[in-house]
């Protein structure tokens, strides 16, 4: 009975991990003066380009105001949807 509970908990944990969105990958970071940071990120959309059979990604830009204590106030803007990474760089 205990092993069945452990198996059920493991399956629920696996399902919870699989349901989340794919991670955003930081591709570039630049400091814009002493208090601003510019970041470029890509995120896998889970779709495939029918012509090239390659994965498609979303491209976003984040600008953060950074304080001396290390806290950040960030604003993210999605720039491109469903693009090949080669077309960005």
Secondary structure, DSSP 4 states (H G I P E B T S, - for coil): -HHHHHHHHHHHHHHHHHTSPPPEEEEEEEE-SSSEEEEEEEEEEEEE-TTT--EEEEEEEEEEEE-TTS-EEEEEEEEEEEE-HHHH-
